Amino acid sequence: MEFCCKREIEGKLAHDYLTSSVKNHYGNMTSSPRRVFVSTGPVIVGAGPSGLATAACLKEKGIASVLLERSNCIASLWQLKTYDRLHLHLPKQFCELPIVPFPADFPTYPTKQQFIEYLEDYARRFDIKPEFGQTVESAEFDENLGMWCVTSVGEDGTTTEYVCRWLVAATGENAEPVVPRFEGMEKFMATGEVKHTSHYKTGGDFAGKRVLVVGCGNSGMEVCLDLCNFGAQPSLVVRDAVHVLPREMLGTSTFGLSMLLLKWLPIRLVDRFLLVVSRFILGDTTKLGLNRPRLGPLQLKNLSGKTPVLDVGTLAKIKTGDIKVCSGIRRLKRHEVEFDNGKTERFDAIILATGYKSNVPSWLKENKMFSKKDGFPIQDFPGGWRGECGLYAVGFTKRGIFGASIDAKRIAQDIWEDDQKHRYVINTTLRN
Ligand SMILES: Cc1cc2nc3c(=O)[nH]c(=O)nc-3n(C[C@H](O)[C@H](O)[C@H](O)COP(=O)(O)OP(=O)(O)OC[C@H]3O[C@@H](n4cnc5c(N)ncnc54)[C@H](O)[C@@H]3O)c2cc1C
């Protein structure tokens, strides 16, 4: 019966904003109003590919959702924080959202612009209209109400509280940039530029400059190549061991081939195969200063989530000496960088290709599903998508858009089943 009342309130208030005044901690009424919105459907936080995929799968099942996005566009990572030359790292068939394949005339590795176009068409097709400029600052399950209370702040400072039965975290693995601190950073910044890759657009901004790129993942490697192509002189800091694989082998994508081989062979053998063919195509990367980890590329990915670098031409530039490989950074000085091996070199700019982190612990007040340490679900793939009390996670599998699509379908099905169960309970209660 208690549930029925809740549902009744829900039904009445769905899509209605209630404006209420709020008392500040001195007990006075504050001037800024607080809006309360009770949603009959789930609230999804984040309108990147994962949030869009979940909203679309729910729509297909007749469930409307509320999609909250802090920026002013969908897929803000792709639209606002990536460099111009970016293409999908993986072939398009592994980066599709559920239900809608990529257009047949798109290339195997669509450009960033084509990917954004695909996502915008996707949102239009399912009539997904996110609430833009809404930064979710907290979400907590109210035991008394049996609902999630999600608080977001709009660009004008207005606070809105969304009350819902289901909450989907879709804020992504790349919500905030990781910016390491180096000794002497301020001294270098007085004479040169330091920027994270989320602010890097094109090598054209660095023509003729000596640029140090920190981090040798896919982004760091590609930024080096971009800098080279625009006449800059890039150096790459390689501190850790890294697996570099050719993007294609034996006439097909390395990723696709790996997936296929994994169906028949144990992961250890597939790794061995990848390393032998890579050695044949790329040569011995150790000689270039790129040591390989002890574990094979797929085993390492499974265990730590560390993605192998798929080479798009950077290695050739390292071989010709157009890109220099450096050891770790000891400290920064005015105009200069001192490396762990004691050498000092002059640079005009530093690009930090040091990755991103999840921001879930900053807004989700919950202790069981997400790790406070790294903001990822504690349970590994494929189990981390569902928590308790109607809490879900999409896009935290370290398996890119492919993993997000699997999550989205599961979440929509689960919410649909839950909704059906509750409708049955309501109908039975009303009949009796
Ligand atoms: C350079 C680069 C290239 C990549 N290439 C590929 C590739 O080729 N293939 C692949 O599968 N994957 C790739 N990835 C991984 C990629 O990040 C994901 O596949 C995809 O963008 C993840 O989508 P998402 O929706 O989970 O996260 P995001 O795209 O990060 O979207 C999350 C959204 O949540 C919003 N948000 C965050 N916090 C809040 C908050 N508190 N309140 C409201 N909104 C919030 C953000 O603004 C953002 O719009 C790449 C990543 C990078 C950085």
The ligand as an SDF file (V2000), in Angstrom:
LIG
                    3D

 53 58  0  0  0  0  0  0  0  0999 V2000
   40.5920   10.3820  -27.1850 C   0  0  0  0  0  0  0  0  0  0  0  0
   39.6660    9.2380  -26.9410 C   0  0  0  0  0  0  0  0  0  0  0  0
   39.3820    8.3190  -27.9530 C   0  0  0  0  0  0  0  0  0  0  0  0
   38.5360    7.2270  -27.7350 C   0  0  0  0  0  0  0  0  0  0  0  0
   38.2710    6.3500  -28.7530 N   0  0  0  0  0  0  0  0  0  0  0  0
   37.4370    5.3120  -28.5330 C   0  0  0  0  0  0  0  0  0  0  0  0
   37.1080    4.4030  -29.5860 C   0  0  0  0  0  0  0  0  0  0  0  0
   37.5750    4.5140  -30.7070 O   0  0  0  0  0  0  0  0  0  0  0  0
   36.2470    3.3840  -29.3130 N   0  0  0  0  0  0  0  0  0  0  0  0
   35.6990    3.2170  -28.0690 C   0  0  0  0  0  0  0  0  0  0  0  0
   34.9210    2.2830  -27.8820 O   0  0  0  0  0  0  0  0  0  0  0  0
   35.9950    4.0670  -27.0590 N   0  0  0  0  0  0  0  0  0  0  0  0
   36.8400    5.1020  -27.2560 C   0  0  0  0  0  0  0  0  0  0  0  0
   37.1410    5.9600  -26.2270 N   0  0  0  0  0  0  0  0  0  0  0  0
   36.5910    5.7410  -24.9140 C   0  0  0  0  0  0  0  0  0  0  0  0
   35.4030    6.6990  -24.8050 C   0  0  0  0  0  0  0  0  0  0  0  0
   35.5760    7.5790  -23.7490 O   0  0  0  0  0  0  0  0  0  0  0  0
   34.1430    6.0260  -24.6170 C   0  0  0  0  0  0  0  0  0  0  0  0
   34.0160    4.9380  -25.4340 O   0  0  0  0  0  0  0  0  0  0  0  0
   32.9110    6.9270  -24.6810 C   0  0  0  0  0  0  0  0  0  0  0  0
   33.0670    8.3120  -24.8630 O   0  0  0  0  0  0  0  0  0  0  0  0
   32.3450    6.6930  -23.3490 C   0  0  0  0  0  0  0  0  0  0  0  0
   31.0800    7.2240  -23.3150 O   0  0  0  0  0  0  0  0  0  0  0  0
   30.4180    7.5600  -21.9190 P   0  0  0  0  0  0  0  0  0  0  0  0
   29.0790    8.0950  -22.2500 O   0  0  0  0  0  0  0  0  0  0  0  0
   30.5350    6.4070  -21.0090 O   0  0  0  0  0  0  0  0  0  0  0  0
   31.3500    8.6890  -21.2820 O   0  0  0  0  0  0  0  0  0  0  0  0
   31.5790   10.2080  -21.8220 P   0  0  0  0  0  0  0  0  0  0  0  0
   31.6740   10.2290  -23.2940 O   0  0  0  0  0  0  0  0  0  0  0  0
   32.7230   10.6940  -21.0240 O   0  0  0  0  0  0  0  0  0  0  0  0
   30.2260   10.9250  -21.3840 O   0  0  0  0  0  0  0  0  0  0  0  0
   29.9100   11.1800  -20.0260 C   0  0  0  0  0  0  0  0  0  0  0  0
   29.0450   12.4440  -19.9690 C   0  0  0  0  0  0  0  0  0  0  0  0
   28.6930   12.6650  -18.6070 O   0  0  0  0  0  0  0  0  0  0  0  0
   28.7360   14.0610  -18.3270 C   0  0  0  0  0  0  0  0  0  0  0  0
   28.9290   14.2430  -16.8870 N   0  0  0  0  0  0  0  0  0  0  0  0
   30.0080   13.9240  -16.1380 C   0  0  0  0  0  0  0  0  0  0  0  0
   29.8040   14.2440  -14.8530 N   0  0  0  0  0  0  0  0  0  0  0  0
   28.5600   14.7760  -14.7710 C   0  0  0  0  0  0  0  0  0  0  0  0
   27.7730   15.2790  -13.6950 C   0  0  0  0  0  0  0  0  0  0  0  0
   28.2170   15.2880  -12.4340 N   0  0  0  0  0  0  0  0  0  0  0  0
   26.5320   15.7490  -13.9700 N   0  0  0  0  0  0  0  0  0  0  0  0
   26.0350   15.7480  -15.2420 C   0  0  0  0  0  0  0  0  0  0  0  0
   26.7460   15.2780  -16.3090 N   0  0  0  0  0  0  0  0  0  0  0  0
   27.9980   14.7830  -16.0650 C   0  0  0  0  0  0  0  0  0  0  0  0
   29.9320   14.5300  -19.1440 C   0  0  0  0  0  0  0  0  0  0  0  0
   29.8510   15.9230  -19.3940 O   0  0  0  0  0  0  0  0  0  0  0  0
   29.7870   13.6850  -20.4220 C   0  0  0  0  0  0  0  0  0  0  0  0
   29.0510   14.3480  -21.4280 O   0  0  0  0  0  0  0  0  0  0  0  0
   37.9810    7.0560  -26.4430 C   0  0  0  0  0  0  0  0  0  0  0  0
   38.2600    7.9730  -25.4240 C   0  0  0  0  0  0  0  0  0  0  0  0
   39.0850    9.0550  -25.6650 C   0  0  0  0  0  0  0  0  0  0  0  0
   39.3830   10.0230  -24.5470 C   0  0  0  0  0  0  0  0  0  0  0  0
  1  2  1  0
  2  3  1  0
  2 52  2  0
  3  4  2  0
  4  5  1  0
  4 50  1  0
  5  6  2  0
  6  7  1  0
  6 13  1  0
  7  8  2  0
  7  9  1  0
  9 10  1  0
 10 11  2  0
 10 12  1  0
 12 13  2  0
 13 14  1  0
 14 15  1  0
 14 50  1  0
 15 16  1  0
 16 17  1  0
 16 18  1  0
 18 19  1  0
 18 20  1  0
 20 21  1  0
 20 22  1  0
 22 23  1  0
 23 24  1  0
 24 25  2  0
 24 26  1  0
 24 27  1  0
 27 28  1  0
 28 29  2  0
 28 30  1  0
 28 31  1  0
 31 32  1  0
 32 33  1  0
 33 34  1  0
 33 48  1  0
 34 35  1  0
 35 36  1  0
 35 46  1  0
 36 37  1  0
 36 45  1  0
 37 38  2  0
 38 39  1  0
 39 40  1  0
 39 45  2  0
 40 41  1  0
 40 42  2  0
 42 43  1  0
 43 44  2  0
 44 45  1  0
 46 47  1  0
 46 48  1  0
 48 49  1  0
 50 51  2  0
 51 52  1  0
 52 53  1  0
M  END
$$$$
